[in-house]
Amino acid sequence: MEMGQDKLYHIDLLEGQARALLARSTGLVEEARRVHDLGRVATAALGRLLTMTAILGAMLKEEKGSVSCVVRGDGPLGSLIAVGRPWGDVKGYVQEPQVDLPRVKGKLPVGDAVGRHGTLTVVKDLGFGEPYSGRVNLVSGELGEDFALYFTASEQTPSLVSVGVLTGQQVLCAGGLVVQMLPGAQEEAVAAIEARAGAFAGISATLDQYDDQQAIAQLLEGLAPKVLKEMPLRYACDCTRARVERALISLGRSELTKIIEEQHGCTVDCQFCGGRQSFTGEELAALLEKATRP
């Protein structure tokens, strides 16, 4: 059903004893499908990763921070990478975008496409000092379970995670839900959350059936949900010519000189948005003057 703009909701549960983050990500996943010309199973896999990365980005308190999520499995999709920002921008790509596998019992085999063995790495750059990095082994490659393990093992925050993408010729619906207990939660609150866990499965189907407010009420029934904040989500790449210039300068004088002498210019493609920046030999020579290291 038509739902409008993608949004993420910060939701208080049980009067401060737990919290939920709910994301409707249909539009941004469809944009990723369009930009990268993804096959169905690649759409489902990258869509799940983009949705979870958007949720992790929304958890950042630092305005200039970013979170990068990298999945390296032994399936045919190869590596999947997504980057999220605190204000709701997310971008990503998959190494083998055209991989497609037949449905199994009506469902896209995301776990088979990603791989059952490999790693999920989450890197949080808070804008100062060394980035924080956490890594876990893949549980199933379906990504929901894998992120649940990440929250428990790397952030010591046991979490219920549900994420999904419904696809046809285009993305029909996509979304994700993370529910976490907060410090000081009573046993009754834990039991209440666990009792609702079954309702969290099939998140994309629920979001396809209900609008946002109805979905919140449906999913979190009995948990006294209270929306504290909502924010827009979108697929957006922040690549600019200036950013590419800085990357070229960072190669150093010897590497830039080699490019000028051998290629007389270069073209740099962005893996996230497909954008292309071309530089003549003269333009590279100007950048060479700014390169300080050998």
C-alpha positions in Angstrom: 0.0 0.0 0.0 1.1 3.6 -0.7 2.6 5.0 2.5 4.6 8.1 1.6 7.9 9.2 2.9 10.4 6.9 4.6 10.7 7.6 8.3 12.4 6.4 11.5 10.7 6.5 14.9 12.4 6.6 18.3 9.8 5.0 20.6 9.7 4.7 24.4 8.3 1.5 25.8 6.9 0.6 29.2 7.6 4.1 30.7 11.3 4.1 30.0 12.1 0.4 30.7 12.7 -0.3 27.0 13.0 1.4 23.6 12.2 0.6 20.0 13.5 2.1 16.7 11.1 1.5 13.8 12.1 2.3 10.3 10.0 2.4 7.1 12.6 2.3 4.3 10.7 1.4 1.2 11.7 4.5 -0.8 15.4 4.3 0.0 15.7 0.6 -0.8 13.9 1.2 -4.1 16.4 4.0 -4.9 19.2 1.7 -4.1 17.7 -0.9 -6.4 17.4 1.7 -9.2 20.9 3.1 -8.8 22.6 -0.2 -8.7 20.2 -2.1 -11.0 19.9 -4.8 -8.4 18.4 -8.3 -8.9 15.7 -9.3 -6.5 17.8 -11.2 -4.0 20.4 -8.5 -4.1 17.7 -5.9 -3.4 16.4 -7.9 -0.4 19.9 -8.3 1.0 21.2 -4.8 0.5 17.8 -3.4 1.5 18.0 -5.2 4.9 21.6 -3.9 5.4 20.6 -0.3 4.5 17.7 -0.4 6.8 19.7 -1.7 9.8 22.5 0.8 9.0 19.9 3.6 9.0 18.7 2.5 12.5 22.3 2.3 13.8 23.0 5.7 12.4 19.9 7.1 14.2 21.4 5.7 17.4 24.4 8.0 17.1 24.5 11.0 19.4 27.3 12.8 17.6 25.9 15.0 14.8 29.1 14.5 12.7 29.3 10.8 13.3 28.8 8.0 10.9 28.3 4.2 11.0 29.6 1.8 8.4 28.3 -1.8 8.2 30.2 -4.4 6.2 29.0 -7.9 5.5 31.5 -10.4 4.1 29.9 -13.8 3.6 30.8 -16.8 1.5 27.7 -16.5 -0.7 27.5 -15.3 -4.4 26.7 -11.7 -3.5 30.2 -11.1 -2.2 30.6 -8.1 0.1 27.8 -5.7 1.1 28.6 -2.2 2.5 26.4 0.5 3.9 27.0 3.9 5.5 24.5 5.8 7.7 24.4 9.2 9.2 22.6 10.5 12.3 20.2 12.6 10.3 18.8 9.7 8.3 21.0 9.6 5.1 22.2 6.1 4.1 24.0 4.7 1.1 25.4 1.3 0.2 26.4 -1.2 -2.5 26.8 -4.9 -3.1 29.7 -6.4 -4.8 27.7 -8.6 -7.2 24.4 -6.7 -7.8 23.1 -9.0 -10.5 23.1 -12.2 -8.5 19.6 -13.7 -8.3 18.4 -17.0 -6.8 15.0 -18.7 -7.1 12.6 -18.3 -4.2 12.4 -21.1 -1.6 8.9 -21.8 -0.3 7.9 -18.4 -1.6 10.8 -16.5 0.1 14.0 -15.0 -1.4 17.0 -17.0 0.0 18.9 -14.0 1.4 20.9 -16.2 3.7 22.1 -18.4 0.8 22.9 -15.3 -1.3 24.9 -13.6 1.6 26.4 -16.8 2.9 26.1 -18.7 6.1 29.8 -18.1 7.0 31.6 -14.8 7.2 31.5 -11.6 9.3 29.5 -8.6 10.1 31.6 -5.6 11.0 30.2 -2.3 12.4 32.5 0.7 12.5 31.3 3.8 14.3 33.2 7.1 13.6 32.1 9.6 16.2 34.1 12.4 14.6 37.0 12.4 17.1 39.7 9.9 17.9 39.8 6.3 16.7 36.6 4.8 15.3 34.9 2.1 17.4 34.8 -1.3 15.6 32.8 -4.4 16.5 32.8 -7.7 14.6 30.7 -10.9 14.9 30.5 -14.0 12.9 27.4 -14.4 10.7 24.7 -16.5 12.3 22.5 -17.1 9.2 23.3 -14.5 6.6 19.6 -13.3 6.9 21.0 -10.2 8.7 18.3 -9.8 11.3 19.8 -12.5 13.5 23.3 -11.3 12.6 22.6 -7.8 13.9 20.9 -9.2 17.0 24.2 -11.0 17.8 26.1 -7.8 17.1 24.1 -5.8 19.6 24.5 -8.6 22.2 28.1 -9.4 21.7 29.6 -6.0 20.7 27.4 -3.5 22.5 26.3 -5.7 25.4 22.7 -4.8 24.6 20.4 -7.8 24.1 18.0 -6.8 21.3 15.2 -8.2 19.3 15.7 -7.4 15.6 13.4 -7.8 12.6 14.1 -6.5 9.1 12.7 -7.3 5.8 12.1 -6.3 2.2 9.1 -7.2 -0.1 10.0 -7.1 -3.7 8.3 -7.5 -7.1 9.4 -5.6 -10.2 10.1 -2.8 -7.7 10.4 -2.6 -3.9 6.9 -3.0 -2.4 7.8 -2.4 1.2 10.8 -2.4 3.4 11.5 -1.8 7.1 13.1 -2.8 10.3 12.5 -2.9 14.0 14.9 -3.0 17.0 13.6 -3.4 20.5 16.0 -3.1 23.4 15.7 -3.3 27.2 17.1 -0.3 29.1 19.1 -0.3 32.4 16.9 -0.9 35.4 14.1 -2.7 33.6 12.0 -4.9 35.8 11.5 -8.6 35.2 7.9 -8.0 34.3 9.0 -5.6 31.5 11.4 -8.2 30.1 8.6 -10.8 30.2 6.2 -8.4 28.4 8.7 -7.7 25.6 9.5 -11.4 25.2 5.7 -12.1 25.0 5.4 -9.7 22.0 8.5 -11.0 20.2 6.4 -13.2 17.9 4.6 -10.1 16.5 7.9 -8.6 15.3 8.4 -11.3 12.6 7.5 -10.3 9.1 8.0 -6.6 9.7 7.8 -5.7 6.0 4.4 -7.4 5.6 3.1 -5.5 8.7 4.4 -2.2 7.3 2.8 -3.1 3.9 -0.6 -3.6 5.6 -0.6 -0.6 8.0 0.4 3.0 8.0 3.1 4.1 10.5 1.0 4.8 13.5 -1.1 1.7 13.0 2.0 -0.4 12.6 3.4 1.0 15.9 0.2 0.2 17.7 0.0 -3.3 16.1 3.6 -4.3 16.7 4.0 -2.8 20.2 0.6 -3.5 21.6 0.6 -3.8 25.4 4.0 -2.1 25.7 2.7 1.5 26.1 4.5 2.8 23.0 5.2 6.6 23.0 6.9 8.2 20.0 9.6 10.5 21.2 11.1 11.5 17.9 10.7 10.9 14.2 13.0 11.7 11.3 13.1 11.2 7.5 15.2 8.6 5.9 16.6 8.7 2.4 19.2 7.1 0.1 21.7 9.8 -0.4 25.4 9.9 -1.4 27.6 12.7 -0.2 30.3 12.3 -2.9 31.5 15.6 -4.3 34.3 16.7 -6.7 36.1 18.3 -3.7 35.9 15.0 -1.8 37.3 13.1 -4.8 40.1 15.7 -5.1 41.1 15.2 -1.5 41.2 11.4 -2.1 43.5 11.9 -5.1 45.7 14.2 -3.1 45.9 11.6 -0.4 47.5 9.2 -2.9 50.7 11.2 -2.6 53.1 12.8 -5.1 54.6 9.7 -6.5 51.3 7.9 -7.3 49.8 11.1 -8.7 52.8 11.6 -10.9 52.6 8.1 -12.2 48.9 8.6 -13.1 49.7 11.8 -14.9 52.6 10.3 -16.9 51.0 7.0 -17.8 47.3 7.9 -18.1 47.4 11.7 -18.7 44.2 12.0 -16.6 41.8 9.8 -14.7 38.1 9.0 -14.1 36.8 8.2 -10.6 33.5 6.3 -10.2 31.5 6.4 -7.0 30.4 2.9 -5.9 27.5 4.2 -3.9 25.7 6.4 -6.5 27.4 5.7 -9.8 28.6 9.3 -10.1 31.6 10.0 -12.2 34.3 12.6 -11.8 36.9 13.1 -14.6 40.2 14.9 -14.3 42.5 16.0 -17.1 46.3 15.8 -16.8 46.4 19.6 -16.1 43.9 19.2 -13.3 45.8 16.4 -11.8 49.0 18.5 -12.0 47.3 21.2 -10.0 46.4 18.6 -7.3 50.0 17.4 -7.4 51.1 20.7 -6.1 48.9 20.2 -3.0 50.2 16.7 -2.3 52.7 16.8 0.5 53.8 13.2 1.1 55.9 11.2 -1.4 
